[in-house]
């Protein structure tokens, strides 16, 4: 072989084995190889903890088990065990593979070298803490990666496998706690990212967590938890906060059952008496029990004195949350896909009855001033607007206001775009509609307006992940929130700033909730 040919061969060998081409990296546990997704490198089904099975069921996540050779990470790992959506659910999707061996994450990166230190965005999926997975198509990270971030999606234990508290579990844990396994999984994934994300061109000192619905609950919880301090540096919450009283491990602040009592009732419903017996039940049996009527299992983070030293509400109101910038918001028609049409009142009298049953001192005329609904034809819309605000809008305003107790800024948004889907006139800007826009994964059937909005929103999300501020080149200015200006950004057919989102409605709602 002549010298020039040898140089060419060596050059090609060097290029083919460079990180960006070979797609092989070393992470905790061993070597992994990935694939490509629309020209972007992707590593799917990367284990970040040991399988939480057998004796590890209902224990904090254990370190990932090492493997030999190179693990091929080109297929998503299974989702965590979960019930299927009802057949008539708006969110029903084809069946997914589930397994208790589900603690996997997925990484998309467009970096050319390991030393680029790109911002990292970590997506926590929604699904009421009972359903979902990081492998959902709408969470595909290729397009956000092309905008300059390293995108990670994660799985975490769900339902009773993720949130069961019980006296036996508390007694066997050295810290004397139980019940927050799903949260601890999320924290374990963030620790994995701190150790490994530089291998993918990411910056462990610039991590943004973001999520929608129960994913936003999770973001809210992580911002509150001292265990997550330093593992992320910015937070985005889309339609979800946890400002309720919360479930306490061995007592209840609101007169409801404690975490221990709920766990004991769950084991009784499953037909077992001890945790040892429960650990040999199949995951299917656990989910079957969870789905059964009248079992009363509550899937929420538990105030345990460790992951959560107090209720999330109290932590935020006292300014003890992790001091990070937040970008948070909600959608204009959150409840249209979450409420059965049979539940929506058809008349003003029916709405008045519902209001009186929930809020004894409610003045219906005052309600009408804020929400309408005094006429039969507006009763349904008024009900859906009230529920939107109780469950979502008010939670996000509370979160924005509580951020004033720390030094970081809050940026509030309101998503109003009506996606062009069947029955769009009714559904409007429905719950979770904004996700595909933020990921720049809108349907090919959508319109130019949708694509333009998606480009703007994904820019905002990436700008925030990069700088802790959504503002940047070629996007309308977004003013930070404070309790006087109550600034927010409308994300809809037009994008721009305004003030005092739903003020009349939310101020009136405050009188009902006090």
C-alpha positions in Angstrom: 0.0 0.0 0.0 1.5 3.4 -1.0 1.8 6.2 1.5 -1.1 8.3 0.1 -3.4 5.3 0.2 -2.4 4.5 3.7 -3.1 8.1 4.8 -6.5 7.9 3.2 -7.4 4.7 4.9 -6.2 6.0 8.3 -8.2 9.2 7.8 -11.3 7.3 6.9 -10.8 5.1 9.9 -10.5 8.1 12.2 -13.6 9.7 10.8 -15.6 6.5 11.0 -14.7 6.0 14.7 -15.2 9.7 15.7 -18.0 10.0 18.3 -20.4 11.6 15.9 -20.1 8.9 13.3 -19.5 5.7 15.3 -22.5 6.5 17.6 -20.9 4.5 20.5 -20.3 5.9 24.0 -19.3 4.7 27.4 -21.9 5.3 30.2 -22.5 4.0 33.7 -22.8 0.2 33.3 -20.8 -0.2 30.0 -20.7 0.8 26.3 -23.8 1.5 24.3 -24.4 2.1 20.6 -27.3 4.0 19.1 -28.8 4.9 15.8 -30.1 7.9 13.9 -33.5 9.6 13.8 -34.0 12.0 10.9 -30.3 12.7 10.8 -30.0 13.1 14.6 -28.2 10.6 16.8 -30.5 8.8 19.2 -29.9 6.2 22.0 -33.0 4.4 23.0 -33.7 2.2 26.0 -30.6 3.2 28.0 -30.9 1.7 31.6 -30.3 4.3 34.3 -31.1 2.0 37.3 -31.5 -1.6 38.1 -34.8 -3.3 37.3 -37.1 -2.6 40.3 -38.3 -6.2 40.4 -38.5 -8.9 43.0 -37.0 -7.7 46.3 -36.4 -4.3 44.7 -40.1 -3.7 44.1 -41.1 -0.7 46.3 -37.5 0.2 47.1 -35.6 3.3 46.0 -33.9 2.7 42.6 -30.6 0.8 42.8 -27.6 1.4 40.7 -27.7 0.1 37.1 -26.2 -3.3 36.6 -23.0 -3.5 34.5 -23.0 -5.4 31.3 -20.3 -6.8 29.1 -19.7 -5.9 25.4 -21.7 -3.1 23.8 -25.4 -2.7 24.5 -27.3 -1.9 21.3 -29.7 0.9 22.2 -31.8 1.3 19.0 -35.2 0.3 20.4 -37.2 1.9 23.2 -37.4 0.0 26.5 -40.8 -1.1 27.8 -43.1 1.3 29.5 -43.8 0.8 33.2 -46.9 -1.3 34.1 -50.1 0.7 33.7 -53.8 0.4 33.0 -55.0 0.9 29.4 -56.9 4.0 28.6 -60.7 3.6 28.3 -61.8 2.8 24.7 -63.6 6.2 24.5 -60.7 8.2 25.9 -59.4 11.0 23.7 -55.9 9.8 24.6 -56.4 6.1 23.7 -53.5 4.8 21.7 -52.3 1.4 20.4 -51.2 -1.0 23.1 -47.6 -0.6 24.4 -45.2 -3.1 25.8 -44.9 -2.9 29.5 -42.6 -4.5 32.1 -41.5 -3.8 35.6 -38.0 -3.7 34.1 -38.8 -0.2 32.8 -36.2 2.2 34.1 -34.9 3.4 30.8 -34.2 6.8 29.2 -33.7 8.0 25.7 -31.2 10.5 24.4 -31.3 12.6 21.1 -28.2 14.7 20.2 -27.0 16.6 17.2 -23.6 17.4 18.7 -20.6 16.6 16.7 -18.2 16.2 19.6 -18.4 15.4 23.3 -17.1 18.7 24.4 -19.8 21.0 23.0 -21.6 21.4 26.3 -25.1 21.8 24.8 -28.0 22.6 27.1 -29.8 19.5 28.3 -33.7 19.2 28.3 -35.2 16.3 30.3 -38.8 15.5 29.5 -41.0 13.9 32.2 -44.1 12.4 30.6 -47.7 12.9 31.8 -50.5 10.5 32.4 -51.8 11.1 36.0 -48.7 9.3 37.4 -50.5 6.1 36.3 -49.9 6.0 32.5 -47.4 7.0 29.8 -43.8 6.5 28.7 -40.9 8.5 27.4 -41.2 6.6 24.1 -44.5 8.3 22.9 -44.1 9.5 19.3 -45.0 13.1 20.2 -42.0 13.3 22.5 -39.5 12.5 19.7 -36.5 14.7 20.5 -34.9 15.0 17.0 -36.2 18.4 16.1 -35.4 20.0 19.5 -31.9 18.4 19.3 -31.5 20.1 15.9 -32.1 23.4 17.6 -29.1 22.9 19.8 -30.1 20.9 22.9 -29.5 17.4 24.1 -33.0 16.0 24.6 -33.7 13.2 27.2 -37.0 11.4 27.9 -37.4 9.2 30.9 -39.6 6.5 32.3 -40.5 6.2 36.0 -42.6 3.8 38.1 -46.3 4.5 38.0 -49.5 4.0 40.0 -49.1 1.8 43.1 -45.8 0.4 41.9 -44.5 4.0 42.0 -46.3 5.6 44.9 -47.3 2.9 47.5 -46.6 3.9 51.1 -47.0 1.3 53.8 -45.9 0.9 57.4 -43.8 -2.2 56.5 -42.1 -0.4 53.7 -41.4 2.5 56.0 -40.0 0.2 58.7 -37.6 -1.6 56.3 -36.2 1.6 54.9 -33.3 3.0 56.9 -34.6 6.6 56.5 -38.1 5.5 57.7 -39.9 6.6 54.6 -41.9 5.0 51.8 -44.2 6.0 48.9 -42.2 8.2 46.5 -40.6 5.6 44.2 -41.6 7.3 41.0 -40.1 10.6 42.2 -36.9 8.8 43.3 -36.7 7.2 39.8 -36.9 10.7 38.3 -34.1 11.9 40.6 -32.0 8.8 39.7 -32.4 9.7 36.0 -31.1 13.2 36.8 -28.2 11.8 38.7 -27.4 9.6 35.7 -27.5 12.6 33.5 -25.1 14.5 35.8 -22.6 11.6 35.4 -23.1 10.7 31.7 -24.6 13.5 29.6 -21.3 15.0 28.7 -20.7 11.8 26.6 -23.5 13.0 24.3 -22.2 16.6 24.1 -24.5 17.8 26.9 -23.7 20.2 29.7 -24.5 18.7 33.2 -24.3 22.2 34.6 -27.2 23.4 32.4 -30.1 21.0 32.7 -33.8 21.9 32.3 -36.6 19.6 33.4 -39.9 19.9 31.7 -43.2 18.0 31.6 -46.9 18.3 31.0 -49.9 17.4 33.2 -48.5 14.7 35.6 -45.1 15.5 34.1 -45.7 19.1 35.2 -46.7 17.8 38.7 -43.4 15.9 38.7 -41.5 19.1 37.7 -43.3 21.0 40.5 -42.4 18.2 42.9 -38.8 18.2 41.9 -38.5 21.9 42.3 -39.8 21.4 45.8 -37.6 18.5 46.8 -34.3 19.0 48.5 -33.1 15.7 47.1 -33.2 17.2 43.6 -31.2 20.3 44.5 -28.4 20.9 42.0 -29.5 18.2 39.6 -31.3 20.7 37.3 -31.1 24.5 36.8 -34.3 25.5 35.1 -37.9 24.1 35.0 -40.8 24.2 32.6 -44.3 23.2 33.8 -47.1 22.6 31.3 -50.6 22.4 32.8 -50.0 20.9 36.2 -49.2 21.9 39.8 -49.5 20.3 43.2 -50.7 23.1 45.5 -53.2 20.9 47.3 -52.8 19.7 50.9 -51.0 16.6 49.8 -50.9 13.1 51.3 -48.8 12.7 54.5 -47.0 9.5 55.3 -48.7 8.8 58.7 -51.2 11.6 59.0 -53.4 13.8 56.8 -53.5 17.6 56.7 -56.9 17.7 55.1 -58.7 15.0 57.1 -58.3 12.4 54.5 -56.4 9.1 54.8 -52.7 9.0 55.4 -50.3 7.3 53.0 -49.9 4.4 55.3 -53.7 3.9 55.5 -54.1 4.1 51.8 -51.3 1.5 51.4 -52.8 -0.9 53.9 -56.2 -0.6 52.2 -54.6 -1.4 48.8 -52.9 -4.5 50.1 -56.2 -5.7 51.6 -57.9 -5.1 48.2 -55.2 -7.1 46.5 -55.9 -10.0 48.9 -52.6 -10.0 50.8 -51.6 -9.1 54.3 -47.9 -8.3 54.1 -45.4 -6.6 51.8 -43.6 -9.9 51.3 -46.8 -11.4 49.9 -47.4 -8.3 47.8 -43.9 -8.5 46.3 -44.7 -11.9 44.7 -47.9 -10.7 43.1 -47.7 -10.2 39.4 -47.6 -6.6 38.0 -50.8 -7.4 36.3 -52.5 -8.2 39.6 -51.2 -4.9 41.0 -52.7 -3.0 38.1 -55.9 -5.0 38.2 -56.4 -4.1 41.9 -55.6 -0.5 41.1 -58.3 -0.4 38.5 -60.9 -2.0 40.7 -63.8 0.2 41.9 -63.7 1.8 45.3 -60.1 1.0 46.2 -59.3 4.6 46.9 -55.6 4.5 46.0 -54.2 8.0 45.5 -51.2 8.4 43.2 -49.4 11.4 44.5 -46.1 12.3 46.0 -46.1 11.6 49.8 -45.0 14.1 52.4 -42.4 11.8 54.0 -39.9 14.1 55.7 -37.1 13.2 53.3 -38.0 13.7 49.6 -40.6 16.1 50.8 -40.1 17.6 54.3 -43.4 19.4 54.0 -46.3 19.7 51.6 -45.3 21.1 48.2 -47.8 23.9 48.8 -46.1 24.9 52.1 -42.6 24.5 50.7 -43.4 27.0 47.9 -45.3 29.4 50.0 -42.4 29.6 52.5 -39.9 30.1 49.7 -38.0 26.9 50.4 -38.2 25.5 46.9 -35.1 25.1 44.7 -34.3 28.5 43.3 -34.4 28.1 39.6 -36.1 30.0 36.8 -39.5 28.6 35.7 -41.6 28.8 32.5 -45.1 27.6 33.2 -48.6 27.8 31.8 -51.9 26.3 30.8 -54.3 25.9 27.9 -57.5 27.6 27.1 -59.7 24.5 26.8 -58.0 22.1 29.2 -61.1 20.2 30.2 -62.8 19.4 26.9 -60.8 16.1 26.5 -60.8 15.3 30.3 -64.5 15.6 31.0 -67.2 13.2 29.8 -69.9 15.1 27.9 -72.4 13.5 30.3 -70.8 15.4 33.2 -71.2 18.8 31.5 -74.4 20.6 32.7 -76.8 21.4 29.9 -78.8 24.0 31.8 -78.2 26.9 34.1 -80.1 25.2 36.9 -78.0 22.1 36.6 -74.8 24.2 36.8 -76.2 26.0 39.8 -76.8 22.7 41.5 -73.3 21.5 40.8 -71.8 24.7 42.1 -73.8 24.5 45.3 -72.7 20.9 45.9 -69.1 21.8 45.6 -69.0 25.3 47.2 -71.7 25.8 49.9 -71.3 29.6 50.1 -71.1 30.2 46.3 -73.2 33.1 45.1 -74.4 32.1 41.7 -74.9 35.6 40.5 -71.3 36.5 41.4 -70.2 33.3 39.7 -72.1 34.4 36.6 -70.3 37.8 36.5 -66.9 36.0 36.3 -67.8 32.9 34.3 -71.2 33.4 32.7 -73.5 30.4 32.8 -76.6 32.2 33.9 -78.2 31.2 30.6 -78.7 27.6 29.5 -76.7 28.0 26.4 -73.6 29.1 28.3 -73.8 26.7 31.2 -71.6 24.1 29.7 -68.8 26.5 28.7 -68.9 28.1 32.2 -68.5 24.7 33.9 -65.6 23.7 31.7 -63.9 27.1 32.3 -64.4 26.8 36.1 -62.9 23.3 36.1 -60.0 24.5 33.8 -59.2 27.1 36.4 -59.6 24.9 39.5 -57.3 22.2 38.1 -54.9 24.1 35.9 -54.9 27.9 35.5 -55.1 28.7 39.2 -52.3 26.2 40.0 -50.0 27.9 37.4 -50.8 31.4 38.7 -50.0 30.2 42.3 -46.7 28.7 41.0 -45.8 32.0 39.3 -46.6 34.0 42.4 -44.6 31.7 44.7 -41.6 32.1 42.5 -41.4 35.7 43.7 -40.3 34.3 47.1 -36.9 33.3 45.5 -34.5 35.2 43.3 -35.3 33.5 40.0 -37.8 34.7 37.4 -41.1 33.1 36.3 -42.5 33.3 32.8 -46.2 32.5 32.4 -47.9 31.5 29.1 -51.4 30.8 27.9 -51.8 28.4 24.9 -54.9 29.3 22.8 -54.2 27.8 19.4 -57.0 25.5 18.2 -55.3 22.6 16.4 -57.0 21.6 13.1 -58.4 18.2 14.3 -61.8 16.7 13.9 -64.4 18.4 16.2 -61.9 21.2 16.8 -64.7 23.7 17.5 -65.5 21.8 20.7 -62.1 20.6 21.7 -60.3 24.0 21.2 -56.9 24.3 22.8 -57.3 21.0 24.6 -55.2 19.5 27.4 -51.8 18.5 26.0 -52.3 20.2 22.7 -49.2 22.4 23.2 -46.8 19.4 23.4 -46.4 18.8 19.7 -45.8 22.5 19.2 -43.1 22.7 21.8 -41.3 19.6 20.4 -41.8 20.9 16.9 -43.6 17.7 16.1 -46.9 19.0 14.7 -48.9 16.8 12.4 -48.3 17.1 8.6 -52.0 17.8 8.4 -51.6 21.0 10.4 -51.6 24.4 8.8 -48.9 27.0 8.2 -50.1 28.9 11.2 -49.4 25.8 13.3 -45.9 25.3 11.9 -45.0 28.9 12.5 -46.3 28.7 16.1 -44.4 25.5 16.6 -41.2 27.1 15.4 -41.7 30.0 17.7 -42.6 27.9 20.7 -39.7 25.5 20.3 -37.4 28.5 20.1 -38.8 29.8 23.4 -38.4 26.4 25.0 -34.8 26.1 23.7 -33.9 29.7 24.6 -35.2 29.1 28.1 -33.2 25.9 28.4 -30.1 27.7 27.2 -30.3 31.0 29.2 -33.1 30.7 31.8 -35.0 33.2 29.7 -37.3 32.5 26.7 -36.3 35.6 24.8 -34.0 35.6 21.9 -33.6 36.5 18.2 -36.6 36.4 16.0 -39.3 35.8 18.7 -41.7 38.3 20.3 -40.5 39.6 23.6 -41.8 37.7 26.7 -42.0 39.7 29.9 -41.2 38.0 33.2 -44.1 37.6 35.7 -44.6 39.5 38.9 -47.7 39.9 41.0 -48.3 43.5 39.9 -47.9 43.2 36.1 -49.1 39.6 36.0 -47.5 39.4 32.6 -48.0 36.4 30.4 -47.4 35.4 26.8 -50.3 34.2 24.6 -49.2 31.3 22.4 -51.9 31.1 19.7 -52.8 32.4 16.2 -50.9 35.4 17.3 -48.0 35.4 19.8 -47.5 38.3 22.2 -47.6 39.6 25.7 -50.5 40.7 27.8 -51.4 41.1 31.5 -53.6 39.7 34.2 -54.6 36.3 32.7 -58.2 35.3 33.6 -58.0 37.8 36.4 -61.7 38.1 37.1 -62.2 34.4 37.0 -59.2 33.5 39.1 -59.9 36.2 41.7 -63.4 35.0 42.0 -62.2 31.4 42.3 -59.9 32.4 45.1 -63.0 33.4 47.1 -64.4 29.9 46.6 -61.2 28.1 47.6 -60.3 30.2 50.6 
